[in-house]
Amino acid sequence: MMNEKIQNLIEELAEECRKEKVGLSLAVLDAEGEMALAQAGPESLVSIATLEQYNHVKEELTELDCDCPKHRMLKELYGIETE
Ligand SMILES: [Zn+2]
């Protein structure tokens, strides 16, 4: 079970975004692999925000010049070609 404070903060944030019609897409993942997803607000904004987040991380990974096992795995998960 994820930290109660984190859960409460996510709920509060989601509620505020719903109220303000702001698109929210949020994922939290702990070291044990427990994941929570939160989405709130207009569907189109949520979808675009999610895509932008994915593209941002992918771009950072693409530009990252590191060949350690962790980053190799992450690049493979994102479909980034490595030599
Ligand atoms: Zn690395």
PDB file of the backbone (N, CA, C, O) and the ligand in Angstrom, with CONECT records:
HET     ZN  A 101       1
ATOM      1  N   MET A   1       0.850  -1.206   0.000  1.00  0.00           N
ATOM      2  CA  MET A   1       0.000   0.000   0.000  1.00  0.00           C
ATOM      3  C   MET A   1       0.876   1.242   0.000  1.00  0.00           C
ATOM      4  O   MET A   1       1.760   1.391   0.843  1.00  0.00           O
ATOM      5  N   MET A   2       0.631   2.105  -0.923  1.00  0.00           N
ATOM      6  CA  MET A   2       1.437   3.312  -1.026  1.00  0.00           C
ATOM      7  C   MET A   2       1.144   4.265   0.124  1.00  0.00           C
ATOM      8  O   MET A   2       0.008   4.399   0.579  1.00  0.00           O
ATOM      9  N   ASN A   3       2.203   4.919   0.574  1.00  0.00           N
ATOM     10  CA  ASN A   3       2.136   5.971   1.586  1.00  0.00           C
ATOM     11  C   ASN A   3       0.815   6.761   1.513  1.00  0.00           C
ATOM     12  O   ASN A   3       0.413   7.251   0.458  1.00  0.00           O
ATOM     13  N   GLU A   4       0.169   6.859   2.669  1.00  0.00           N
ATOM     14  CA  GLU A   4      -1.162   7.477   2.702  1.00  0.00           C
ATOM     15  C   GLU A   4      -1.108   8.956   2.319  1.00  0.00           C
ATOM     16  O   GLU A   4      -2.021   9.477   1.679  1.00  0.00           O
ATOM     17  N   LYS A   5      -0.024   9.620   2.719  1.00  0.00           N
ATOM     18  CA  LYS A   5       0.097  11.036   2.389  1.00  0.00           C
ATOM     19  C   LYS A   5       0.157  11.236   0.876  1.00  0.00           C
ATOM     20  O   LYS A   5      -0.461  12.151   0.331  1.00  0.00           O
ATOM     21  N   ILE A   6       0.914  10.361   0.209  1.00  0.00           N
ATOM     22  CA  ILE A   6       1.006  10.452  -1.257  1.00  0.00           C
ATOM     23  C   ILE A   6      -0.365  10.239  -1.881  1.00  0.00           C
ATOM     24  O   ILE A   6      -0.769  10.983  -2.775  1.00  0.00           O
ATOM     25  N   GLN A   7      -1.080   9.219  -1.407  1.00  0.00           N
ATOM     26  CA  GLN A   7      -2.420   8.950  -1.944  1.00  0.00           C
ATOM     27  C   GLN A   7      -3.348  10.144  -1.755  1.00  0.00           C
ATOM     28  O   GLN A   7      -4.098  10.518  -2.657  1.00  0.00           O
ATOM     29  N   ASN A   8      -3.281  10.738  -0.555  1.00  0.00           N
ATOM     30  CA  ASN A   8      -4.143  11.892  -0.285  1.00  0.00           C
ATOM     31  C   ASN A   8      -3.786  13.082  -1.163  1.00  0.00           C
ATOM     32  O   ASN A   8      -4.670  13.777  -1.662  1.00  0.00           O
ATOM     33  N   LEU A   9      -2.492  13.318  -1.352  1.00  0.00           N
ATOM     34  CA  LEU A   9      -2.050  14.428  -2.205  1.00  0.00           C
ATOM     35  C   LEU A   9      -2.520  14.226  -3.644  1.00  0.00           C
ATOM     36  O   LEU A   9      -2.972  15.165  -4.298  1.00  0.00           O
ATOM     37  N   ILE A  10      -2.407  12.992  -4.125  1.00  0.00           N
ATOM     38  CA  ILE A  10      -2.843  12.703  -5.496  1.00  0.00           C
ATOM     39  C   ILE A  10      -4.344  12.947  -5.629  1.00  0.00           C
ATOM     40  O   ILE A  10      -4.799  13.552  -6.599  1.00  0.00           O
ATOM     41  N   GLU A  11      -5.115  12.468  -4.638  1.00  0.00           N
ATOM     42  CA  GLU A  11      -6.562  12.674  -4.674  1.00  0.00           C
ATOM     43  C   GLU A  11      -6.909  14.155  -4.681  1.00  0.00           C
ATOM     44  O   GLU A  11      -7.783  14.607  -5.420  1.00  0.00           O
ATOM     45  N   GLU A  12      -6.198  14.897  -3.836  1.00  0.00           N
ATOM     46  CA  GLU A  12      -6.452  16.331  -3.747  1.00  0.00           C
ATOM     47  C   GLU A  12      -6.095  17.028  -5.063  1.00  0.00           C
ATOM     48  O   GLU A  12      -6.842  17.879  -5.546  1.00  0.00           O
ATOM     49  N   LEU A  13      -4.970  16.665  -5.625  1.00  0.00           N
ATOM     50  CA  LEU A  13      -4.532  17.249  -6.898  1.00  0.00           C
ATOM     51  C   LEU A  13      -5.527  16.915  -8.014  1.00  0.00           C
ATOM     52  O   LEU A  13      -5.891  17.780  -8.811  1.00  0.00           O
ATOM     53  N   ALA A  14      -5.958  15.661  -8.062  1.00  0.00           N
ATOM     54  CA  ALA A  14      -6.903  15.241  -9.093  1.00  0.00           C
ATOM     55  C   ALA A  14      -8.215  16.012  -8.965  1.00  0.00           C
ATOM     56  O   ALA A  14      -8.802  16.431  -9.962  1.00  0.00           O
ATOM     57  N   GLU A  15      -8.663  16.191  -7.726  1.00  0.00           N
ATOM     58  CA  GLU A  15      -9.908  16.911  -7.471  1.00  0.00           C
ATOM     59  C   GLU A  15      -9.802  18.362  -7.943  1.00  0.00           C
ATOM     60  O   GLU A  15     -10.717  18.888  -8.577  1.00  0.00           O
ATOM     61  N   GLU A  16      -8.683  18.994  -7.629  1.00  0.00           N
ATOM     62  CA  GLU A  16      -8.466  20.389  -8.027  1.00  0.00           C
ATOM     63  C   GLU A  16      -8.398  20.520  -9.554  1.00  0.00           C
ATOM     64  O   GLU A  16      -8.958  21.456 -10.124  1.00  0.00           O
ATOM     65  N   CYS A  17      -7.724  19.598 -10.200  1.00  0.00           N
ATOM     66  CA  CYS A  17      -7.623  19.634 -11.664  1.00  0.00           C
ATOM     67  C   CYS A  17      -8.992  19.447 -12.300  1.00  0.00           C
ATOM     68  O   CYS A  17      -9.320  20.097 -13.293  1.00  0.00           O
ATOM     69  N   ARG A  18      -9.799  18.540 -11.710  1.00  0.00           N
ATOM     70  CA  ARG A  18     -11.164  18.313 -12.206  1.00  0.00           C
ATOM     71  C   ARG A  18     -11.947  19.623 -12.128  1.00  0.00           C
ATOM     72  O   ARG A  18     -12.616  20.028 -13.078  1.00  0.00           O
ATOM     73  N   LYS A  19     -11.841  20.273 -10.962  1.00  0.00           N
ATOM     74  CA  LYS A  19     -12.569  21.520 -10.724  1.00  0.00           C
ATOM     75  C   LYS A  19     -12.153  22.613 -11.709  1.00  0.00           C
ATOM     76  O   LYS A  19     -12.991  23.355 -12.224  1.00  0.00           O
ATOM     77  N   GLU A  20     -10.850  22.697 -11.961  1.00  0.00           N
ATOM     78  CA  GLU A  20     -10.319  23.772 -12.806  1.00  0.00           C
ATOM     79  C   GLU A  20     -10.275  23.403 -14.285  1.00  0.00           C
ATOM     80  O   GLU A  20      -9.818  24.186 -15.118  1.00  0.00           O
ATOM     81  N   LYS A  21     -10.761  22.185 -14.604  1.00  0.00           N
ATOM     82  CA  LYS A  21     -10.723  21.689 -15.979  1.00  0.00           C
ATOM     83  C   LYS A  21      -9.306  21.698 -16.569  1.00  0.00           C
ATOM     84  O   LYS A  21      -9.075  22.091 -17.712  1.00  0.00           O
ATOM     85  N   VAL A  22      -8.379  21.244 -15.731  1.00  0.00           N
ATOM     86  CA  VAL A  22      -6.984  21.097 -16.132  1.00  0.00           C
ATOM     87  C   VAL A  22      -6.719  19.602 -16.331  1.00  0.00           C
ATOM     88  O   VAL A  22      -7.121  18.776 -15.511  1.00  0.00           O
ATOM     89  N   GLY A  23      -6.044  19.270 -17.420  1.00  0.00           N
ATOM     90  CA  GLY A  23      -5.746  17.861 -17.691  1.00  0.00           C
ATOM     91  C   GLY A  23      -4.606  17.361 -16.831  1.00  0.00           C
ATOM     92  O   GLY A  23      -3.527  17.953 -16.817  1.00  0.00           O
ATOM     93  N   LEU A  24      -4.838  16.279 -16.117  1.00  0.00           N
ATOM     94  CA  LEU A  24      -3.811  15.682 -15.259  1.00  0.00           C
ATOM     95  C   LEU A  24      -3.599  14.224 -15.642  1.00  0.00           C
ATOM     96  O   LEU A  24      -4.553  13.456 -15.769  1.00  0.00           O
ATOM     97  N   SER A  25      -2.356  13.863 -15.822  1.00  0.00           N
ATOM     98  CA  SER A  25      -2.016  12.460 -15.995  1.00  0.00           C
ATOM     99  C   SER A  25      -0.780  12.190 -15.155  1.00  0.00           C
ATOM    100  O   SER A  25       0.279  12.780 -15.368  1.00  0.00           O
ATOM    101  N   LEU A  26      -0.934  11.299 -14.210  1.00  0.00           N
ATOM    102  CA  LEU A  26       0.097  11.103 -13.211  1.00  0.00           C
ATOM    103  C   LEU A  26       0.286   9.615 -12.943  1.00  0.00           C
ATOM    104  O   LEU A  26      -0.679   8.860 -12.824  1.00  0.00           O
ATOM    105  N   ALA A  27       1.541   9.212 -12.850  1.00  0.00           N
ATOM    106  CA  ALA A  27       1.839   7.834 -12.466  1.00  0.00           C
ATOM    107  C   ALA A  27       2.877   7.863 -11.364  1.00  0.00           C
ATOM    108  O   ALA A  27       3.885   8.561 -11.471  1.00  0.00           O
ATOM    109  N   VAL A  28       2.638   7.115 -10.319  1.00  0.00           N
ATOM    110  CA  VAL A  28       3.655   6.953  -9.286  1.00  0.00           C
ATOM    111  C   VAL A  28       3.968   5.468  -9.154  1.00  0.00           C
ATOM    112  O   VAL A  28       3.082   4.616  -9.225  1.00  0.00           O
ATOM    113  N   LEU A  29       5.244   5.185  -8.961  1.00  0.00           N
ATOM    114  CA  LEU A  29       5.714   3.802  -8.908  1.00  0.00           C
ATOM    115  C   LEU A  29       6.777   3.709  -7.824  1.00  0.00           C
ATOM    116  O   LEU A  29       7.737   4.480  -7.819  1.00  0.00           O
ATOM    117  N   ASP A  30       6.603   2.765  -6.909  1.00  0.00           N
ATOM    118  CA  ASP A  30       7.626   2.629  -5.873  1.00  0.00           C
ATOM    119  C   ASP A  30       8.576   1.474  -6.189  1.00  0.00           C
ATOM    120  O   ASP A  30       8.377   0.733  -7.151  1.00  0.00           O
ATOM    121  N   ALA A  31       9.597   1.339  -5.370  1.00  0.00           N
ATOM    122  CA  ALA A  31      10.654   0.367  -5.643  1.00  0.00           C
ATOM    123  C   ALA A  31      10.146  -1.075  -5.605  1.00  0.00           C
ATOM    124  O   ALA A  31      10.776  -1.973  -6.162  1.00  0.00           O
ATOM    125  N   GLU A  32       8.993  -1.295  -4.938  1.00  0.00           N
ATOM    126  CA  GLU A  32       8.422  -2.645  -4.882  1.00  0.00           C
ATOM    127  C   GLU A  32       7.559  -2.939  -6.112  1.00  0.00           C
ATOM    128  O   GLU A  32       7.041  -4.044  -6.268  1.00  0.00           O
ATOM    129  N   GLY A  33       7.414  -1.944  -6.973  1.00  0.00           N
ATOM    130  CA  GLY A  33       6.627  -2.159  -8.192  1.00  0.00           C
ATOM    131  C   GLY A  33       5.168  -1.799  -8.046  1.00  0.00           C
ATOM    132  O   GLY A  33       4.375  -2.032  -8.957  1.00  0.00           O
ATOM    133  N   GLU A  34       4.803  -1.231  -6.902  1.00  0.00           N
ATOM    134  CA  GLU A  34       3.408  -0.818  -6.759  1.00  0.00           C
ATOM    135  C   GLU A  34       3.199   0.500  -7.489  1.00  0.00           C
ATOM    136  O   GLU A  34       3.947   1.461  -7.305  1.00  0.00           O
ATOM    137  N   MET A  35       2.171   0.523  -8.317  1.00  0.00           N
ATOM    138  CA  MET A  35       1.935   1.678  -9.157  1.00  0.00           C
ATOM    139  C   MET A  35       0.533   2.219  -8.934  1.00  0.00           C
ATOM    140  O   MET A  35      -0.419   1.472  -8.704  1.00  0.00           O
ATOM    141  N   ALA A  36       0.437   3.528  -9.008  1.00  0.00           N
ATOM    142  CA  ALA A  36      -0.874   4.169  -8.967  1.00  0.00           C
ATOM    143  C   ALA A  36      -0.948   5.153 -10.122  1.00  0.00           C
ATOM    144  O   ALA A  36      -0.003   5.901 -10.375  1.00  0.00           O
ATOM    145  N   LEU A  37      -2.069   5.147 -10.813  1.00  0.00           N
ATOM    146  CA  LEU A  37      -2.304   6.076 -11.911  1.00  0.00           C
ATOM    147  C   LEU A  37      -3.441   7.001 -11.530  1.00  0.00           C
ATOM    148  O   LEU A  37      -4.435   6.581 -10.938  1.00  0.00           O
ATOM    149  N   ALA A  38      -3.278   8.270 -11.879  1.00  0.00           N
ATOM    150  CA  ALA A  38      -4.362   9.222 -11.652  1.00  0.00           C
ATOM    151  C   ALA A  38      -4.540  10.060 -12.905  1.00  0.00           C
ATOM    152  O   ALA A  38      -3.579  10.604 -13.447  1.00  0.00           O
ATOM    153  N   GLN A  39      -5.769  10.156 -13.350  1.00  0.00           N
ATOM    154  CA  GLN A  39      -6.081  11.024 -14.480  1.00  0.00           C
ATOM    155  C   GLN A  39      -7.320  11.816 -14.123  1.00  0.00           C
ATOM    156  O   GLN A  39      -8.279  11.283 -13.565  1.00  0.00           O
ATOM    157  N   ALA A  40      -7.285  13.107 -14.455  1.00  0.00           N
ATOM    158  CA  ALA A  40      -8.433  13.951 -14.151  1.00  0.00           C
ATOM    159  C   ALA A  40      -8.500  15.074 -15.167  1.00  0.00           C
ATOM    160  O   ALA A  40      -7.509  15.395 -15.823  1.00  0.00           O
ATOM    161  N   GLY A  41      -9.672  15.666 -15.291  1.00  0.00           N
ATOM    162  CA  GLY A  41      -9.849  16.786 -16.203  1.00  0.00           C
ATOM    163  C   GLY A  41     -10.281  16.326 -17.584  1.00  0.00           C
ATOM    164  O   GLY A  41     -10.546  15.143 -17.803  1.00  0.00           O
ATOM    165  N   PRO A  42     -10.352  17.278 -18.521  1.00  0.00           N
ATOM    166  CA  PRO A  42     -10.835  16.965 -19.872  1.00  0.00           C
ATOM    167  C   PRO A  42      -9.979  15.899 -20.552  1.00  0.00           C
ATOM    168  O   PRO A  42      -8.750  15.955 -20.513  1.00  0.00           O
ATOM    169  N   GLU A  43     -10.646  14.926 -21.175  1.00  0.00           N
ATOM    170  CA  GLU A  43      -9.961  13.778 -21.765  1.00  0.00           C
ATOM    171  C   GLU A  43      -8.907  14.187 -22.790  1.00  0.00           C
ATOM    172  O   GLU A  43      -7.822  13.607 -22.833  1.00  0.00           O
ATOM    173  N   SER A  44      -9.229  15.196 -23.624  1.00  0.00           N
ATOM    174  CA  SER A  44      -8.279  15.583 -24.667  1.00  0.00           C
ATOM    175  C   SER A  44      -7.003  16.158 -24.052  1.00  0.00           C
ATOM    176  O   SER A  44      -5.905  15.891 -24.539  1.00  0.00           O
ATOM    177  N   LEU A  45      -7.143  16.941 -22.992  1.00  0.00           N
ATOM    178  CA  LEU A  45      -5.965  17.505 -22.322  1.00  0.00           C
ATOM    179  C   LEU A  45      -5.157  16.415 -21.632  1.00  0.00           C
ATOM    180  O   LEU A  45      -3.926  16.433 -21.656  1.00  0.00           O
ATOM    181  N   VAL A  46      -5.859  15.466 -21.018  1.00  0.00           N
ATOM    182  CA  VAL A  46      -5.173  14.340 -20.368  1.00  0.00           C
ATOM    183  C   VAL A  46      -4.344  13.577 -21.395  1.00  0.00           C
ATOM    184  O   VAL A  46      -3.192  13.230 -21.134  1.00  0.00           O
ATOM    185  N   SER A  47      -4.927  13.317 -22.558  1.00  0.00           N
ATOM    186  CA  SER A  47      -4.246  12.540 -23.594  1.00  0.00           C
ATOM    187  C   SER A  47      -3.022  13.271 -24.109  1.00  0.00           C
ATOM    188  O   SER A  47      -1.964  12.668 -24.286  1.00  0.00           O
ATOM    189  N   ILE A  48      -3.159  14.565 -24.350  1.00  0.00           N
ATOM    190  CA  ILE A  48      -2.035  15.342 -24.876  1.00  0.00           C
ATOM    191  C   ILE A  48      -0.930  15.444 -23.826  1.00  0.00           C
ATOM    192  O   ILE A  48       0.249  15.298 -24.150  1.00  0.00           O
ATOM    193  N   ALA A  49      -1.303  15.692 -22.572  1.00  0.00           N
ATOM    194  CA  ALA A  49      -0.314  15.776 -21.495  1.00  0.00           C
ATOM    195  C   ALA A  49       0.456  14.462 -21.363  1.00  0.00           C
ATOM    196  O   ALA A  49       1.671  14.467 -21.164  1.00  0.00           O
ATOM    197  N   THR A  50      -0.248  13.350 -21.474  1.00  0.00           N
ATOM    198  CA  THR A  50       0.393  12.034 -21.368  1.00  0.00           C
ATOM    199  C   THR A  50       1.393  11.830 -22.490  1.00  0.00           C
ATOM    200  O   THR A  50       2.505  11.354 -22.262  1.00  0.00           O
ATOM    201  N   LEU A  51       0.998  12.189 -23.699  1.00  0.00           N
ATOM    202  CA  LEU A  51       1.882  12.052 -24.860  1.00  0.00           C
ATOM    203  C   LEU A  51       3.114  12.939 -24.715  1.00  0.00           C
ATOM    204  O   LEU A  51       4.235  12.512 -24.994  1.00  0.00           O
ATOM    205  N   GLU A  52       2.898  14.168 -24.280  1.00  0.00           N
ATOM    206  CA  GLU A  52       4.020  15.095 -24.098  1.00  0.00           C
ATOM    207  C   GLU A  52       5.010  14.555 -23.068  1.00  0.00           C
ATOM    208  O   GLU A  52       6.224  14.669 -23.234  1.00  0.00           O
ATOM    209  N   GLN A  53       4.470  13.969 -22.009  1.00  0.00           N
ATOM    210  CA  GLN A  53       5.326  13.407 -20.968  1.00  0.00           C
ATOM    211  C   GLN A  53       6.153  12.245 -21.510  1.00  0.00           C
ATOM    212  O   GLN A  53       7.353  12.145 -21.255  1.00  0.00           O
ATOM    213  N   TYR A  54       5.494  11.378 -22.257  1.00  0.00           N
ATOM    214  CA  TYR A  54       6.181  10.235 -22.872  1.00  0.00           C
ATOM    215  C   TYR A  54       7.282  10.723 -23.811  1.00  0.00           C
ATOM    216  O   TYR A  54       8.418  10.252 -23.751  1.00  0.00           O
ATOM    217  N   ASN A  55       6.934  11.669 -24.673  1.00  0.00           N
ATOM    218  CA  ASN A  55       7.911  12.192 -25.639  1.00  0.00           C
ATOM    219  C   ASN A  55       9.090  12.856 -24.940  1.00  0.00           C
ATOM    220  O   ASN A  55      10.235  12.726 -25.372  1.00  0.00           O
ATOM    221  N   HIS A  56       8.800  13.562 -23.864  1.00  0.00           N
ATOM    222  CA  HIS A  56       9.849  14.245 -23.111  1.00  0.00           C
ATOM    223  C   HIS A  56      10.859  13.234 -22.541  1.00  0.00           C
ATOM    224  O   HIS A  56      12.069  13.405 -22.683  1.00  0.00           O
ATOM    225  N   VAL A  57      10.346  12.195 -21.905  1.00  0.00           N
ATOM    226  CA  VAL A  57      11.225  11.185 -21.311  1.00  0.00           C
ATOM    227  C   VAL A  57      12.002  10.454 -22.406  1.00  0.00           C
ATOM    228  O   VAL A  57      13.193  10.178 -22.259  1.00  0.00           O
ATOM    229  N   LYS A  58      11.308  10.143 -23.511  1.00  0.00           N
ATOM    230  CA  LYS A  58      11.960   9.434 -24.613  1.00  0.00           C
ATOM    231  C   LYS A  58      13.105  10.269 -25.195  1.00  0.00           C
ATOM    232  O   LYS A  58      14.178   9.746 -25.498  1.00  0.00           O
ATOM    233  N   GLU A  59      12.862  11.558 -25.343  1.00  0.00           N
ATOM    234  CA  GLU A  59      13.894  12.439 -25.880  1.00  0.00           C
ATOM    235  C   GLU A  59      15.103  12.494 -24.950  1.00  0.00           C
ATOM    236  O   GLU A  59      16.250  12.451 -25.394  1.00  0.00           O
ATOM    237  N   GLU A  60      14.823  12.590 -23.656  1.00  0.00           N
ATOM    238  CA  GLU A  60      15.918  12.608 -22.682  1.00  0.00           C
ATOM    239  C   GLU A  60      16.739  11.321 -22.739  1.00  0.00           C
ATOM    240  O   GLU A  60      17.969  11.351 -22.690  1.00  0.00           O
ATOM    241  N   LEU A  61      16.033  10.187 -22.842  1.00  0.00           N
ATOM    242  CA  LEU A  61      16.733   8.904 -22.916  1.00  0.00           C
ATOM    243  C   LEU A  61      17.528   8.789 -24.209  1.00  0.00           C
ATOM    244  O   LEU A  61      18.638   8.255 -24.220  1.00  0.00           O
ATOM    245  N   THR A  62      16.954   9.293 -25.299  1.00  0.00           N
ATOM    246  CA  THR A  62      17.635   9.233 -26.591  1.00  0.00           C
ATOM    247  C   THR A  62      18.936  10.018 -26.554  1.00  0.00           C
ATOM    248  O   THR A  62      19.952   9.590 -27.103  1.00  0.00           O
ATOM    249  N   GLU A  63      18.891  11.173 -25.899  1.00  0.00           N
ATOM    250  CA  GLU A  63      20.070  12.034 -25.842  1.00  0.00           C
ATOM    251  C   GLU A  63      21.104  11.547 -24.820  1.00  0.00           C
ATOM    252  O   GLU A  63      22.268  11.946 -24.857  1.00  0.00           O
ATOM    253  N   LEU A  64      20.657  10.682 -23.915  1.00  0.00           N
ATOM    254  CA  LEU A  64      21.546  10.228 -22.850  1.00  0.00           C
ATOM    255  C   LEU A  64      22.613   9.288 -23.386  1.00  0.00           C
ATOM    256  O   LEU A  64      22.308   8.265 -23.998  1.00  0.00           O
ATOM    257  N   ASP A  65      23.869   9.649 -23.148  1.00  0.00           N
ATOM    258  CA  ASP A  65      24.974   8.860 -23.655  1.00  0.00           C
ATOM    259  C   ASP A  65      25.494   7.939 -22.559  1.00  0.00           C
ATOM    260  O   ASP A  65      26.612   8.108 -22.072  1.00  0.00           O
ATOM    261  N   CYS A  66      24.679   6.971 -22.176  1.00  0.00           N
ATOM    262  CA  CYS A  66      25.089   6.033 -21.131  1.00  0.00           C
ATOM    263  C   CYS A  66      24.714   4.624 -21.561  1.00  0.00           C
ATOM    264  O   CYS A  66      23.613   4.393 -22.062  1.00  0.00           O
ATOM    265  N   ASP A  67      25.611   3.705 -21.369  1.00  0.00           N
ATOM    266  CA  ASP A  67      25.418   2.353 -21.870  1.00  0.00           C
ATOM    267  C   ASP A  67      25.344   1.322 -20.742  1.00  0.00           C
ATOM    268  O   ASP A  67      25.589   0.137 -20.966  1.00  0.00           O
ATOM    269  N   CYS A  68      25.006   1.774 -19.534  1.00  0.00           N
ATOM    270  CA  CYS A  68      24.903   0.836 -18.413  1.00  0.00           C
ATOM    271  C   CYS A  68      23.660  -0.046 -18.604  1.00  0.00           C
ATOM    272  O   CYS A  68      22.771   0.307 -19.379  1.00  0.00           O
ATOM    273  N   PRO A  69      23.588  -1.189 -17.905  1.00  0.00           N
ATOM    274  CA  PRO A  69      22.454  -2.115 -18.091  1.00  0.00           C
ATOM    275  C   PRO A  69      21.095  -1.460 -17.844  1.00  0.00           C
ATOM    276  O   PRO A  69      20.136  -1.738 -18.564  1.00  0.00           O
ATOM    277  N   LYS A  70      21.006  -0.596 -16.836  1.00  0.00           N
ATOM    278  CA  LYS A  70      19.733   0.048 -16.528  1.00  0.00           C
ATOM    279  C   LYS A  70      19.252   0.920 -17.693  1.00  0.00           C
ATOM    280  O   LYS A  70      18.092   0.858 -18.101  1.00  0.00           O
ATOM    281  N   HIS A  71      20.163   1.723 -18.209  1.00  0.00           N
ATOM    282  CA  HIS A  71      19.765   2.619 -19.297  1.00  0.00           C
ATOM    283  C   HIS A  71      19.567   1.875 -20.612  1.00  0.00           C
ATOM    284  O   HIS A  71      18.735   2.268 -21.430  1.00  0.00           O
ATOM    285  N   ARG A  72      20.327   0.803 -20.819  1.00  0.00           N
ATOM    286  CA  ARG A  72      20.075  -0.042 -21.996  1.00  0.00           C
ATOM    287  C   ARG A  72      18.656  -0.596 -21.949  1.00  0.00           C
ATOM    288  O   ARG A  72      17.942  -0.612 -22.951  1.00  0.00           O
ATOM    289  N   MET A  73      18.261  -1.058 -20.737  1.00  0.00           N
ATOM    290  CA  MET A  73      16.916  -1.630 -20.581  1.00  0.00           C
ATOM    291  C   MET A  73      15.848  -0.562 -20.819  1.00  0.00           C
ATOM    292  O   MET A  73      14.855  -0.800 -21.506  1.00  0.00           O
ATOM    293  N   LEU A  74      16.072   0.619 -20.235  1.00  0.00           N
ATOM    294  CA  LEU A  74      15.083   1.696 -20.397  1.00  0.00           C
ATOM    295  C   LEU A  74      14.949   2.096 -21.864  1.00  0.00           C
ATOM    296  O   LEU A  74      13.844   2.294 -22.368  1.00  0.00           O
ATOM    297  N   LYS A  75      16.102   2.211 -22.543  1.00  0.00           N
ATOM    298  CA  LYS A  75      16.058   2.566 -23.964  1.00  0.00           C
ATOM    299  C   LYS A  75      15.313   1.512 -24.770  1.00  0.00           C
ATOM    300  O   LYS A  75      14.568   1.834 -25.696  1.00  0.00           O
ATOM    301  N   GLU A  76      15.522   0.238 -24.405  1.00  0.00           N
ATOM    302  CA  GLU A  76      14.817  -0.836 -25.121  1.00  0.00           C
ATOM    303  C   GLU A  76      13.309  -0.735 -24.871  1.00  0.00           C
ATOM    304  O   GLU A  76      12.514  -0.914 -25.794  1.00  0.00           O
ATOM    305  N   LEU A  77      12.914  -0.447 -23.624  1.00  0.00           N
ATOM    306  CA  LEU A  77      11.488  -0.300 -23.310  1.00  0.00           C
ATOM    307  C   LEU A  77      10.845   0.820 -24.136  1.00  0.00           C
ATOM    308  O   LEU A  77       9.674   0.736 -24.508  1.00  0.00           O
ATOM    309  N   TYR A  78      11.607   1.841 -24.410  1.00  0.00           N
ATOM    310  CA  TYR A  78      11.095   2.988 -25.174  1.00  0.00           C
ATOM    311  C   TYR A  78      11.305   2.824 -26.672  1.00  0.00           C
ATOM    312  O   TYR A  78      10.985   3.720 -27.454  1.00  0.00           O
ATOM    313  N   GLY A  79      11.847   1.668 -27.071  1.00  0.00           N
ATOM    314  CA  GLY A  79      12.045   1.424 -28.501  1.00  0.00           C
ATOM    315  C   GLY A  79      13.101   2.290 -29.118  1.00  0.00           C
ATOM    316  O   GLY A  79      13.028   2.611 -30.304  1.00  0.00           O
ATOM    317  N   ILE A  80      14.089   2.678 -28.335  1.00  0.00           N
ATOM    318  CA  ILE A  80      15.178   3.502 -28.845  1.00  0.00           C
ATOM    319  C   ILE A  80      16.304   2.592 -29.311  1.00  0.00           C
ATOM    320  O   ILE A  80      16.768   1.718 -28.579  1.00  0.00           O
ATOM    321  N   GLU A  81      16.724   2.817 -30.531  1.00  0.00           N
ATOM    322  CA  GLU A  81      17.800   1.985 -31.106  1.00  0.00           C
ATOM    323  C   GLU A  81      19.102   2.215 -30.372  1.00  0.00           C
ATOM    324  O   GLU A  81      19.506   3.356 -30.149  1.00  0.00           O
ATOM    325  N   THR A  82      19.765   1.121 -29.995  1.00  0.00           N
ATOM    326  CA  THR A  82      21.112   1.244 -29.422  1.00  0.00           C
ATOM    327  C   THR A  82      22.047   0.352 -30.208  1.00  0.00           C
ATOM    328  O   THR A  82      21.630  -0.668 -30.756  1.00  0.00           O
ATOM    329  N   GLU A  83      23.291   0.728 -30.263  1.00  0.00           N
ATOM    330  CA  GLU A  83      24.299  -0.058 -31.008  1.00  0.00           C
ATOM    331  C   GLU A  83      24.679  -1.302 -30.221  1.00  0.00           C
ATOM    332  O   GLU A  83      25.509  -2.090 -30.674  1.00  0.00           O
TER     333      GLU A  83
HETATM  334 ZN    ZN A 101      23.319   4.572 -17.182  1.00  0.00          ZN2+
END
